[in-house]
Amino acid sequence: MAIPKKTNSCKACTNKSSCFRKLTEEQLELIDKNRLEVSYKKGETILKQGSFASSILYLKKGLLKLYIEGKNDKNLIISIIPEGNLIGLPSLYGDPIYHYSAMAYEDSTICLIDIDMFRQLSQDNAQFSSEVIKILNELTIHSFDRFFAISQKNIPGRFADLMICLSKSIFKSEKFNLPLSRKELAELTSMSIESLSRVIKDFNDEKLIRIEGKEFEILDLKKLQQISENG
């Protein structure tokens, strides 16, 4: 069950998003008054696709998945989100709904910031607005890269691309514990579970990666990069 709480203030927070660093002390105090800090347990749904977007979410601590819900329990995971990221920015303007669902992969802490106040800050502070646009551009480029990977790369190329992304962008390490099921990995790479199992076995046999339970380790990053580029 989600648990509301508040710890340190926005001014004292050392893990701010880059856009919040553009705000004045008075504006940070305004954010502090218009946010709710909530703890979620692993597996809890944080936001639901199609629901009214009343907040912009900031992942203060934890790991989330964003996914588009399809029919017959066939979902497409669009992104794995580590701490320090904003969620819900596409809902700032246009359709006032969330266009994807989000679930906690591990115990997580999230700041829910009133969306109307977030819009007002974007109008009042040009540097804040510019940084938000920069973040949205980065998300758009990431979406383009994901779309290209799942639509144009072969199965080994897609899986190599995923391993590199997890290592460099999410866990910042060549060895990491991955709290995703085989079904979720398949959804993330747009593969069947059978195809995913085969490519994992092949990469493991070729000593490109090592897998032990939930622990993954990249053994040959250079070869993975070659497979990703040629996939």
N, C-alpha and C positions, 0 to 999 in steps of 0.2 A: 504494500500500500504506500502511495506517495505521501511523504511527510514534509509539511511546510516548516521552514525554519529560517533564521537569518544569523549569519556569523559576522565576519568583518564587513565594514562598509565598502562601497565602491571606490572611495578615495584611497582606502588602505589596501585594496586588493592588488596583489602583485602579478596576477594572471589575467590582466585585462586583454580584451580584443584590441587590435590596433586602432580601430575607430574610436573606442572610448578614451584613448590617450590623446585624442584631439579635442576633448571637451574641457570646459572650464571647471573650476572647483564647484561653482554654483550649479552647473549642469549635471555634474556627477552626483551632487546631493539630490537633485531632482530625480535622477534615475534611481537612486537609492530609495526614495520615497515611493516610487512607482514600480517596484519589482517585488517578486516573491521568490524566495530561494527554497527549492523543493528537492528532497532526496527520493530517488527511485531505486527499487531493488532490481537485481538482474532479472530480465525477462518481462518487466513491466512495460506496457504501452505508454508512451510519453505524449504522442499526438496521433490523431486519427485522420487519415486521408478523407477529404470532403467536409471536415468539421470547420466551424467558423474560426478564423484566425484572429484571436484577440491579443496575442502576445508574440514578440520575437523572443526566441529562446537562446540562451548562452550556456554552452556546456562548460561548466566550471571544473568538473572532475568526472572521469569515467570514459565510456566508449559506447557509441550508439550505432545503429544501422538505420538508414533511410531507405524505404522501399515503396514501390508502387504495387498496390494490391490488384491482382488479376482474378479472373474467374477460376473456379474449381481449385482454389488454394494454390494457384500458380502465380507467384510473386516475382518481381524483378527488383533486386537490391541495387539501388542506384549509387549508394555511397556508404563507406564506413567512416564515421566521424569521431576523431579523437578530441580530447579536451582542448579548450581554447578557441572553439569555433561557434559561430552563430548559425541558428537554424530558423527557417521561416522567412528569410529575406524576400523571396519571390512574391510573398503575400503583402508586401508593403504597399504596392500599387497594383491596380487591376483587380482581379477576383479576390475578394476578402475571405478566401478559404485556404486550407493547407492542401497542397497538391500531392502529398505523399504522407505515409505514416512513419513513425519513429519508435524504435524499441531499444531498451537498455540491454547491452551485451554484458555489462557488469554493473555493480552498484555505482550509481551516478548522482551527481549534484548539478542541478540546473537552475539558472536564474531566468524567471519569466518576466519580461519587461513589457509594459503596456505598449501596444503597437501604435496607438494614437500619439503618445508622448514621443515615441521613437521617430515618427513622421515629423513631429513638430521640431525636434532637435535637428533633423535633416534640413529643414527650412531655415532654421536660425543660425546654424553653424556650417559654413561652406567647407571647412576642412573635414569636419565629421562626415558630411554628405559625400565629399570626394573619396574618402576612405571606404565608405559603404559601397560606392560604385566600383571601386577597385576590387573589393571582396566579391561583389556580384560578377564582375568580369572574370575573376579567377575561377569561380564556380562554373561559369558558362564554358570556359576553355576546358575545364576538367570534364564537363559533360560531353563536349565534342570528342575529347580523347577516348572517353568510355564508349561512346556510340561507335566510333571508328573501330575500336578494339573488338567489340562484340559482334560487329557486322562484317568486318573485313578480314580479321585475323583468323588463322586456323586454330584448332584446339590447343596445341602446344604453345602457340604464340600468345593466346589469351591467358593461359595459366601462368606462363612466364611473366607476362605483363602484370598480373595480379600479385605474384610473389614479390616483384620488384617494388610495386606500389606499397604493399603492406610493410616491407622492410624499410623503405626510405621515407615514406610520407606519414605512416600511421605509428609504427612502433619504434622507429629510429634505431633499429638494430637488426643484425642478420640472424639473430636468434630471438624467437618470440613465442608466447603462448597465444594460440588463436582460438577464441571462444565461439567459433562458428561450427555448425554441423555440416556434414557433407551436402545435405540438401541446400543449406544456405550458401555454401561455396559454389554449388552448381547454379543457383539463382544469380549469384554475383558475376559469374562468367558466362551466363546464358548457355549452359551445357546441360545435358542429362546427367543424372547421378552416375550412370554406367560409364559415360565418357570421361567424367571427372575422375572416377576411380582408376580408369586405365592410365590417364596422363599422370596422375600422382604416382602410380606404381612405376611407370616408365622413368619419371624424373628421379625417383628414389633409387631405382636399379642403376641408373646412369650416374649416380652420386652427384646430381645437381643440387638436390636438397636432401635433408634428413628429417624424417617424421617419427616422433615417438609420442603416441597419445595425442594431446593437444599442442605439443611443442614442435615447432617448425624451425629448421635451421637452413639457411642458404649456404651451400658448400662451394658453388662455382657461380659467382655473380656475373662474371664476364660472359660465360656461356649462356646464362639466362638472358642477358641483354641481347646477345646475338639472335637467340630464338625469338625474343620479343620483336626485334627490328625486322626479322625476315618472315615472321609469321603471317 
